[in-house]
């Protein structure tokens, strides 16, 4: 039986990035809130495996109900969990703080 709270099928990190510049920042949000993957799994009912895939950038997508459950459990917005780096910025090798 499958859960409504599943990450998309696993791919390698390069494929997951897909050249679109979108990445999940769940690791930072968890750290900022002092919450472990195990605790988030308990709060949401999402498996630790799927949360770890999201946290480590190994998921190729996210189901809306999963995103909503994570936001509710962490008292955050989707924009807190997802970041975008424009291609031109990535090509220059720019990181945070680079114009």
C-alpha positions as CSV (number, residue, x, y, z in Angstrom):
1,X,0.0,0.0,0.0
2,X,1.4,3.4,-0.9
3,X,1.1,6.5,1.2
4,X,-0.2,9.9,0.1
5,X,3.0,11.4,1.5
6,X,5.7,10.0,-0.8
7,X,8.5,11.7,-2.5
8,X,8.9,11.3,-6.2
9,X,11.0,8.4,-7.5
10,X,14.7,8.6,-6.5
11,X,17.2,9.9,-9.1
12,X,20.9,10.9,-8.7
13,X,21.5,14.4,-7.6
14,X,22.5,15.7,-11.0
15,X,19.3,14.4,-12.5
16,X,17.2,15.7,-9.6
17,X,18.6,19.2,-10.2
18,X,17.6,18.9,-13.8
19,X,19.2,22.1,-14.7
20,X,16.2,24.1,-13.5
21,X,17.9,25.6,-10.4
22,X,15.3,24.5,-7.9
23,X,16.5,22.8,-4.7
24,X,15.0,21.8,-1.4
25,X,16.3,23.5,1.7
26,X,14.6,21.1,4.2
27,X,18.0,20.4,5.8
28,X,18.4,24.1,6.8
29,X,14.8,24.4,8.0
30,X,15.2,21.3,10.2
31,X,18.5,22.5,11.6
32,X,17.0,26.0,12.3
33,X,14.1,24.5,14.2
34,X,16.1,21.8,16.0
35,X,14.0,19.0,14.5
36,X,15.3,15.6,13.3
37,X,14.1,13.7,10.3
38,X,12.7,11.1,12.7
39,X,10.7,13.7,14.6
40,X,9.4,15.2,11.3
41,X,8.4,11.7,10.2
42,X,6.5,11.1,13.4
43,X,4.7,14.5,13.1
44,X,3.8,14.0,9.4
45,X,3.4,10.3,8.8
46,X,5.9,10.6,5.9
47,X,8.5,7.9,5.9
48,X,12.0,8.7,7.1
49,X,13.3,7.4,3.8
50,X,11.3,9.8,1.8
51,X,12.1,12.8,4.1
52,X,15.8,11.9,3.8
53,X,15.5,11.8,0.0
54,X,14.0,15.3,0.1
55,X,16.6,16.6,2.6
56,X,19.5,15.3,0.6
57,X,18.3,16.5,-2.8
58,X,17.6,13.0,-4.1
59,X,13.9,13.4,-4.9
60,X,12.9,14.6,-8.4
61,X,9.7,16.2,-7.2
62,X,7.3,16.5,-4.3
63,X,3.6,15.8,-3.9
64,X,1.6,18.8,-2.8
65,X,0.1,16.9,0.2
66,X,3.7,16.1,1.3
67,X,4.7,19.7,1.0
68,X,1.6,20.8,3.0
69,X,2.2,18.2,5.7
70,X,5.8,19.4,6.1
71,X,4.8,23.0,6.2
72,X,2.2,22.3,8.8
73,X,4.6,20.3,11.0
74,X,7.4,22.9,10.8
75,X,5.2,26.0,10.8
76,X,6.7,27.3,7.6
77,X,5.8,28.2,4.1
78,X,6.7,26.3,0.9
79,X,9.1,29.1,0.0
80,X,11.0,28.3,3.2
81,X,11.6,24.7,1.9
82,X,12.3,25.5,-1.8
83,X,15.0,27.8,-3.3
84,X,15.8,28.8,-6.8
85,X,19.2,29.8,-8.3
86,X,19.0,31.3,-11.8
87,X,21.0,29.5,-14.4
88,X,23.2,32.6,-15.1
89,X,24.1,32.7,-11.4
90,X,25.0,29.0,-11.4
91,X,27.1,29.3,-14.5
92,X,29.2,32.0,-12.9
93,X,29.7,29.7,-9.9
94,X,28.0,32.3,-7.7
95,X,27.0,31.3,-4.2
96,X,25.1,33.2,-1.6
97,X,26.2,36.7,-1.3
98,X,27.4,36.8,-4.9
99,X,25.8,39.5,-7.1
